[in-house]
């Protein structure tokens, strides 16, 4: 899925990412490369996730990969841009811990 981006350059890219974040994509992860920005928007309407690339020279957003689960901390792209490394969130939860008599 590709989307057009009005205007090219860093400012247009940054404004587009800010628009994505305002639409409720607080979990947006980004990695800047020489020719654009790789990013992970929130889930699509069907609950799937993806890694996308915002091409600064062409002014378009391209889906790079569809993935089953959200990206956790970390998103890396190899220098030749043939590989992407990311941390996958398998489960989300928290523990409540009580610490007594500490000093």
C-alpha positions in Angstrom: 0.0 0.0 0.0 1.5 3.3 -1.1 0.3 6.7 -0.2 1.3 10.0 -1.8 3.0 12.7 0.2 2.6 16.3 -0.8 6.0 17.9 -1.1 9.3 16.2 -0.5 12.1 16.8 1.9 12.7 16.5 5.6 10.1 19.0 6.7 7.3 17.3 4.7 8.4 13.9 6.1 8.4 15.2 9.7 5.0 16.8 9.3 3.6 13.5 7.9 5.0 11.5 10.9 3.5 14.1 13.3 0.1 13.6 11.5 0.4 9.8 12.0 1.2 10.3 15.6 -1.8 12.6 16.2 -4.1 9.9 14.8 -3.4 7.8 17.8 -0.2 6.1 16.8 1.6 6.7 20.1 3.6 3.5 19.5 5.2 4.9 16.3 8.8 3.6 16.0 11.1 5.2 13.5 14.5 4.7 12.0 16.0 7.4 9.7 18.0 6.3 6.6 19.7 8.2 3.9 16.7 8.3 1.6 13.8 8.3 4.0 12.3 7.0 7.2 11.3 3.4 8.2 8.4 3.4 10.7 5.8 1.2 12.3 2.4 2.6 12.5 -0.2 1.2 14.9 -2.5 -1.7 14.0 -4.5 -1.5 10.8 -8.3 -1.9 10.9 -8.0 -5.7 10.7 -5.5 -5.7 13.7 -2.4 -6.4 11.6 0.9 -4.6 11.9 3.4 -3.5 9.3 6.8 -1.8 8.8 6.5 1.0 6.3 9.0 3.3 4.5 8.4 7.0 3.9 10.6 7.7 0.7 11.8 11.3 0.9 12.8 11.6 -2.8 9.6 10.1 -4.2 7.3 11.4 -1.6 5.4 8.1 -1.0 4.8 5.7 1.8 5.4 2.0 1.0 4.6 -1.1 3.0 7.9 -2.9 3.5 6.6 -5.9 5.5 3.5 -7.2 7.1 4.0 -8.6 10.6 1.7 -10.3 13.0 2.6 -8.6 16.3 3.6 -5.0 17.2 7.1 -3.9 17.3 8.5 -3.4 20.8 11.6 -1.4 21.7 14.0 -1.1 18.8 13.9 -1.0 15.0 17.1 -1.3 13.0 17.9 -1.4 9.3 21.1 -2.9 7.8 23.4 -0.5 5.9 22.5 -2.2 2.6 18.8 -2.0 3.6 18.2 -5.7 2.8 17.5 -6.6 6.5 15.4 -5.2 9.3 15.8 -6.1 12.9 13.1 -5.4 15.4 11.9 -6.5 18.9 8.5 -8.2 18.7 5.9 -7.8 21.5 4.6 -11.3 22.3 2.7 -10.5 25.4 1.9 -7.2 27.2 1.3 -7.1 30.9 2.6 -5.8 34.1 3.4 -6.9 37.6 2.6 -5.1 40.8 5.4 -5.5 43.3 5.4 -4.6 47.0 8.7 -3.8 48.7 8.6 -3.4 52.4 11.1 -2.3 55.0 13.6 -0.9 52.6 16.2 1.8 53.3 
